Structures are given as structure tokens and as C-alpha cells.
């Protein structure tokens, strides 16, 4: 996978939790999904298969049915804003599953975002959405703090949507 296609350096850096390159803004949103192996299994599958994103109501045009390094995916918001990305890494372990994508030309932001489900030692299942980004288009620059608020709200919505998927709508 050539890093020349990405709109930023430090491709794959979201693997290192908390890392944020100079000139980018970090984001870290962690949502409790529930407890147990079944919640973890459902959540992991929903993240890896794009189900979480589709359930958010965004368009997902992916080159594969599951996230894998090198897979191109374009997220479309409100049928208007297109966000082309490429998966840069994935993880599928017994207690951790997810992936990250990096921005390609035409994306409104520049940077990387990861979606990782993990099951802690006490059985609690979490979704962590972590990103570093900066505006890449005139409208995201003009949006200023509102653009940042939208990104954070989207990450929180990912957590709520994934909780509903993983628990079958049960609130805990």
C-alpha cells in the first residue's frame, strides 16, 4: 500500500493510542456497549462488516464486504458530501477488533480515524473512536469549531448505534 495516495503523513499512526502528529487535532471518544462475549462478537462483526456505518444512515461504498488493509471505502453524508478513504490497518483478536482508515484526495478532512471494539478483563465491551485530523476543504475550514463538533458527535453516534446493534436494542 503506497502512502503516496494518502493526504497525510504518519499513515497507520492511530495504532498508537493517543498519538497526534503536529498540526492535527486529536479526538478520542469511548462508549460502553455492554458486557460479555456475545456483545463483543456482535459489535466486532458490525464494525468489521461496515454494518455500524450503514446503520448510522451514511452511504458506504466499499471495495470489499469487510474492512481489510488496502480496501477503499467512500462514506457519503446526506447524499452530498463524499469522503474517500482507504483502510490502513485492521485487528481481529479474541478481545479486540477493528480498523482504521486514512483520507484520500477529495475527503473533507485530512487524517486518520480508527474504530476499535475491545472487551476488558471484567467483560465490559467498549467502542473507541480515535482520530487525528485537520480540515482539507474550504467548507471544513470555514466551519471551524462546528466541523470539529460534527466529528465528535458522529463518533458518539457510532457508539450509540453500535450499542443498539450489539445488544439487540437492550439498554444497560
N, C-alpha and C positions, 0 to 999 in steps of 0.2 A: 504494500500500500504506500503510495507516494505521498509524502507530506506536502508536496508542491500544490496539490489540489485544494488543500485547506486554506482558509482565510486567516490563519493564525499560526504562530509557532507553538511549541510545547504540546504537540499532539499526543494524547494519551495521559496527560498530566492529572486528570481527575481520579486516576487510580490512587494518587497520593492525597488522601483526605486532607482538606484544609489548604492545599497549595493554590495560590493565585498569582499568576505572572504580573509583573509591573504593568500598570496601565489598564488593568481589567478590574471589574468589581466581582467580589465573591458572593455566592449565595449558598445557603445551607438550610434546608427545610427537612425536618424529620417528623414523620407521622406514625403514631402507633396504630397498627392494623388489627391486632387481636393477639390470640395465643394459640400455640400448638402447631403440630406438623402439618395438619390439613390446611390451615390458614396459610402457612408458609408455602406449601405446594401450590395452592390456587393462585396466590399472589405472584409467585415466581413465574408461573406459566403465563399469567396475564401480562406481566411486564415483558417477558421474552418474546411473546407472540403478537405484540402490538395491541392486544385487547384493551389494556388500560387506556392507551391513547385514543383508540376508536370510541370507547365508552365516554370519553371526555367530549365527544362531539366534533373533534377535529378530523380533517381529512388525512388519511395515511396512504401514501403511495410508496410501497416498499418493494425492492427488487427480490425479496425473499419472504417466506412466511414467518421466519424467526430472525431475531437480531443475531448477527454474526459479523466479525470484523470484515470490513470492506463492503458491506451491504449499504447501498444508497437508499435513503428514505427522504421523502418530501412531506412535510407536515403543512397542511393548508388550514388557515384560520378564516372562518366566515366566508369561505369560498373565494377569498380575495388575496390575502397575504400568504405567499408561498415561502417556505423555509426549507431549502435543500440542505441535507446533512449526509454524513457517512458514519456508520458505526466504526468506532476506533478500538474498542475492546469489549469483551464480554466475560462474565464469570458465571459458572454453574457448579456450585459446591453443595454439600449436604445442608449447610446453614446459611448460604449466601448465594444470591443470583441476581444478575442484572447486566447492564451495559451502559456505554456512553457513546454519544455521537458528537461529531465536530462539524462546524459550519463550513459550507461550501459557498462559492460565489452566488450571489442573489439572496442570501439569508439576511433578514433584517438586523441580526446581531452577528457578532464575531466572537467565537469562543467554543466552549465545550460544556456539555451537560450530561450528568450520569443519573441513572435511576437504579437503585440497588435495594433489594429486599434482603433483610437478614433476620435470623432467629437467634436471640441471645440465649445465654445459659439457663435463664429462668423460663424459657419458652415463649417470651414475648416476641412478636413479629413486628418489624418496623420497615417503612419505606424511607429511604434517604434520597433526596434530590439535591445534588450538589452541582454547582456551575461556576465558571468564571466567564465573564462576557463584557463586551462594550458595544455601543451602537455602531452599526455598519451602514445604515441607510439614512437619508435625510430625515425621514419621519420618525425613526427611533431616536435620533439625536434631538430633534425638535420636541419629542415627547418628554425628554428629561426624566424627572422623578416618576412620572406616570408610567413610563415604559418599564422602569425597574419594579414598580408596584404591580404591574401586569404580570411580569415574570414570576414574582414571588406568589401572587395569587394563583397563577397557573400551577405552581409546584404544590401549593396547599390543596388545590382541587384534585391533582393527581392522587394525593394521599386519601382524600375522602372517597374518590371514585374506586380506588384500589381496595379500600376497606370494605366497601359495599360488595365488590366482586368477590373478595376472599372470604367474606363471612356470610355470603348469601343474603345480604341486607340486614343482618343482625347487628344491633348496636351493642357495644360492650362498655 
